[in-house]
Amino acid sequence: MRQLAERGYTNLLTASRDELDLRRQSAVEAWFHEHRPEYVYLVAGTVGGILANSTRPADFIFDNMMIHATVVHAAWTSEVHKLLYLGSSCIYPREAPQPMREDYLLTGPLEPTNAPYAVAKIAGIQLCQAYRKQYGCDFISGMPTNLYGPGDNFDPESSHVIPGLIRKFHDAKMAGESTLTVWGTGSPRREFMHVDDLADACIFLMDHYDGDQHVNIGTGEEVTIAELAEMIRRIVHPEAELVFDSSKPDGTPRKLLDNSRIHALGWRHSMDFEAGLRRTCEWYIEHHEQAPGQGAGLSDGAQDKL
């Protein structure tokens, strides 16, 4: 939204979860036929980290399957000019060769801790391809890597690793605690991209891509969870000592995207990871009382990203 506004777009339509339940086909159809959007960025979903995926698998597969189905179908019936659907890097097999190319999809078993979510996101890709094949819709798909940045979900039960660790360190510092426990061994490797880079990539794909194949969106850079935790510790709570709880799951050992296709199209990320991480930590420290995931606003343990 920020980037579209900065580029001069003024007729920007949104639908928050309070205004529209994207799991309800009739409501979504009515919204689309009333507002008649020309371009659609389908970024909505029920999302979360290992804990949320492991404890609420039914919510993750049902919500996401329904959201994709209702929005894509309504985009077709209301004759949307173009739609961009965003998936997730967790769509690839747990043991996929690294870095992961687009054609590795469906070549092996998924990571068990987030398989229901991954199945739903894969279905979204297939959905866009099916409407393109049967009806000629210009529906495209992008698969972003792990994201971070201001405005993220910092709820301890449903957040992803970066906002989860930022909040853990900040809470520990406020409570005067000197030891902080991190789930897992710290050895898994992850690729992270700032949300502003993803926004730029989405607009780029909307303007420059019309292919059937989904496109990876990442940085090509990775860090271990231990390295990540150490970086956040230095920024937020330098006095803390890190302890890794190896009894907790690590998740997929490595998830690095092959970004050759989007690079060939002419797009690359621009945000330096350490600089982006520092900015995100500083944003949370300044806005933690109002940050998403604070207090009772997310008591159901889930957040729709719209």
C-alpha positions in Angstrom: 0.0 0.0 0.0 2.8 2.4 0.9 4.7 1.7 -2.3 1.6 1.9 -4.6 0.7 5.3 -3.0 4.2 6.6 -3.5 4.0 5.6 -7.1 0.9 7.7 -7.6 -1.9 5.2 -7.4 -4.9 6.7 -5.6 -7.8 4.3 -6.2 -6.6 1.6 -3.7 -9.2 -0.8 -2.4 -8.7 -2.9 0.7 -10.9 -5.3 2.7 -9.9 -6.0 6.3 -11.1 -9.0 8.2 -13.6 -6.8 10.0 -15.1 -5.7 6.7 -15.0 -8.9 4.7 -14.7 -12.6 5.6 -12.7 -13.9 2.6 -13.7 -17.5 3.4 -17.3 -16.7 2.4 -17.9 -17.0 -1.3 -21.1 -15.0 -1.4 -19.6 -12.1 0.5 -16.5 -12.1 -1.6 -18.5 -12.2 -4.8 -20.7 -9.3 -3.7 -17.6 -7.2 -2.7 -15.9 -7.8 -6.1 -19.0 -7.1 -8.1 -19.6 -3.9 -6.2 -16.1 -2.5 -6.3 -14.9 -4.0 -9.7 -11.1 -3.9 -9.0 -8.9 -4.0 -12.1 -5.8 -5.5 -10.5 -5.7 -7.7 -7.4 -2.9 -8.5 -5.0 -3.9 -11.7 -3.2 -1.8 -11.5 -0.1 -4.4 -12.7 2.5 -4.0 -15.7 4.6 -3.9 -17.3 8.1 -0.2 -17.5 8.9 2.2 -18.4 11.7 5.3 -20.1 12.8 6.0 -23.7 13.9 3.9 -23.5 17.0 0.8 -22.1 15.3 1.1 -24.5 12.4 1.6 -27.5 14.6 -1.3 -26.8 17.0 -3.9 -25.4 14.5 -3.4 -27.4 11.2 -7.2 -27.5 10.4 -7.4 -23.7 10.6 -4.3 -23.3 8.4 -5.6 -25.5 5.6 -9.3 -24.5 5.7 -8.8 -20.8 6.0 -6.2 -20.6 3.2 -7.9 -23.0 0.9 -11.2 -21.0 1.2 -9.5 -17.6 0.9 -7.7 -18.6 -2.4 -10.8 -20.2 -3.9 -13.2 -17.4 -3.2 -10.9 -14.6 -4.3 -9.7 -16.2 -7.5 -13.2 -17.3 -8.5 -14.6 -13.8 -7.8 -11.7 -12.2 -9.7 -12.8 -14.3 -12.8 -16.5 -13.7 -12.5 -15.9 -9.9 -12.1 -13.5 -9.8 -15.0 -10.4 -8.6 -13.1 -7.7 -7.6 -15.6 -4.8 -9.2 -13.6 -4.2 -11.0 -10.3 -1.0 -11.8 -8.4 -1.2 -14.6 -5.8 1.4 -14.9 -3.2 2.4 -18.3 -1.8 5.2 -19.3 0.5 8.7 -21.0 0.3 7.3 -23.8 2.5 5.6 -25.2 -0.6 8.8 -27.0 -1.6 9.8 -30.5 -0.3 11.6 -30.7 3.0 14.6 -32.3 1.4 14.6 -30.3 -1.8 18.0 -29.6 -3.3 19.3 -26.1 -2.4 18.8 -23.5 -3.7 15.2 -24.5 -4.5 14.1 -24.0 -8.2 10.5 -23.5 -9.2 10.4 -26.9 -10.8 11.2 -28.7 -7.5 7.6 -28.3 -6.5 5.8 -31.6 -5.8 9.0 -33.6 -6.2 9.1 -34.9 -2.6 7.4 -35.0 0.9 6.7 -31.7 2.6 7.9 -30.5 6.1 5.5 -32.2 8.5 5.2 -29.2 10.8 3.6 -27.0 8.2 2.3 -29.5 5.6 -1.4 -28.4 5.8 -0.4 -24.8 5.2 1.9 -25.8 2.3 -0.8 -27.9 0.7 -3.2 -24.9 0.7 -0.5 -22.6 -0.8 0.2 -25.2 -3.5 -3.5 -25.4 -4.3 -3.5 -21.7 -4.8 -0.8 -22.0 -7.5 -2.8 -24.7 -9.2 -5.9 -22.6 -8.9 -4.4 -19.7 -10.8 -3.0 -22.0 -13.4 -6.4 -23.7 -13.9 -8.3 -20.4 -14.4 -5.6 -19.3 -16.8 -5.9 -22.6 -18.8 -9.7 -22.8 -18.8 -10.7 -19.2 -18.9 -7.6 -17.3 -20.2 -7.3 -15.3 -17.0 -4.0 -13.4 -16.5 -3.5 -14.8 -13.0 0.2 -15.1 -11.9 1.9 -16.5 -8.7 4.9 -15.4 -6.7 6.6 -17.4 -4.0 8.3 -15.1 -1.4 10.9 -16.3 1.0 10.6 -15.6 4.8 9.6 -12.0 5.4 10.2 -9.4 8.1 9.7 -5.7 8.7 7.6 -3.1 10.5 4.0 -3.9 11.1 4.6 -7.6 11.5 2.7 -9.9 13.8 4.6 -10.1 17.2 2.2 -12.4 19.0 4.2 -15.1 20.8 1.8 -17.8 19.8 1.5 -17.2 16.1 4.5 -15.0 15.0 7.3 -16.1 12.7 10.8 -16.3 13.9 12.1 -12.7 13.5 9.2 -10.9 15.2 9.0 -13.7 17.7 12.6 -13.3 18.7 12.5 -9.5 18.7 9.6 -9.6 21.1 11.2 -12.3 23.3 14.4 -10.3 23.7 12.5 -7.0 24.3 10.2 -8.7 26.9 13.3 -10.2 28.6 15.0 -6.9 28.8 12.0 -5.2 30.2 11.7 -7.9 32.8 15.3 -7.8 33.7 15.9 -11.4 32.6 19.5 -12.4 31.6 18.8 -15.7 29.9 16.7 -16.3 26.8 15.7 -19.7 25.4 15.4 -20.2 21.6 13.6 -23.2 20.1 15.6 -25.9 18.4 19.3 -26.3 17.9 19.9 -23.1 16.0 21.4 -24.9 13.0 18.6 -24.5 10.4 19.4 -22.0 7.7 16.9 -19.4 6.6 16.6 -16.7 3.9 14.9 -13.5 4.9 13.7 -10.6 2.9 12.4 -7.2 4.0 8.7 -6.6 3.3 9.5 -3.4 1.3 11.5 -5.5 -1.1 8.6 -7.9 -1.5 6.2 -5.0 -2.2 8.6 -3.8 -4.9 8.8 -7.3 -6.4 5.0 -7.6 -6.4 4.5 -4.4 -8.4 7.4 -5.4 -10.7 5.7 -8.8 -11.5 2.4 -7.2 -12.0 3.9 -4.9 -14.6 6.4 -7.3 -16.2 5.3 -10.9 -15.9 2.4 -12.9 -17.4 3.6 -16.5 -17.3 2.0 -19.7 -16.1 4.9 -20.8 -13.8 5.1 -19.4 -10.3 8.2 -17.2 -9.6 10.4 -17.3 -6.6 11.0 -14.0 -4.8 14.0 -13.9 -2.4 17.5 -12.6 -1.7 19.7 -15.6 -2.3 21.3 -14.9 1.1 20.8 -17.0 4.3 21.8 -17.2 8.0 21.4 -19.8 10.6 18.8 -19.4 13.4 21.7 -19.1 15.9 23.3 -16.3 13.8 19.9 -14.6 13.6 19.3 -14.8 17.3 22.7 -13.4 18.0 22.1 -10.5 15.7 18.8 -9.6 17.4 20.4 -10.1 20.9 23.1 -7.5 20.0 20.5 -5.0 18.9 17.8 -5.5 21.5 19.3 -7.1 24.7 23.1 -7.3 24.5 23.3 -8.4 28.2 21.2 -11.6 27.5 22.7 -15.1 27.3 21.3 -17.4 24.6 20.2 -21.0 25.3 19.0 -23.4 22.6 16.3 -25.9 23.5 17.1 -28.9 21.2 13.9 -30.7 22.5 11.9 -28.3 20.3 11.5 -28.9 16.6 13.8 -27.2 14.1 11.5 -27.3 11.1 13.0 -27.6 7.6 16.8 -27.8 7.8 17.3 -25.3 4.9 15.1 -23.1 2.7 17.0 -21.1 0.2 15.2 -20.0 -3.0 16.8 -20.1 -6.5 16.0 -16.6 -7.7 17.4 -17.0 -11.2 14.0 -16.5 -12.9 13.1 -13.2 -11.3 16.7 -11.9 -11.7 16.5 -12.7 -15.4 13.3 -10.7 -15.6 15.2 -7.7 -14.2 14.4 -7.5 -10.5 16.7 -7.8 -7.4 16.3 -7.0 -3.7 17.9 -3.8 -2.4 17.6 -4.0 1.4 20.8 -5.1 3.3 19.7 -7.7 5.9 21.5 -6.4 8.9 20.3 -2.8 8.2 16.7 -4.0 7.7 16.8 -6.1 10.8 18.1 -3.2 12.9 15.4 -0.9 11.5 12.7 -3.6 12.3 14.0 -4.0 15.9 14.1 -0.2 16.4 10.5 0.0 15.0 9.3 -2.6 17.5 11.0 -1.0 20.4 9.4 2.3 19.5 5.9 0.9 18.7 5.7 -2.2 20.8 2.6 -1.2 22.7 0.7 -0.8 19.4 2.4 -3.5 17.4 0.2 -6.3 15.9 0.1 -9.2 18.3 0.2 -7.1 21.5 -2.5 -7.5 24.0 -5.9 -9.1 23.4 -6.3 -8.1 19.8 -5.1 -11.5 18.6 -6.5 -13.7 21.3 -7.5 -16.3 18.7 -3.8 -16.8 17.9 -4.2 -15.9 14.3 -3.8 -12.9 12.1 -5.0 -12.4 8.6 -2.5 -10.5 6.4 -4.6 -8.6 4.0 
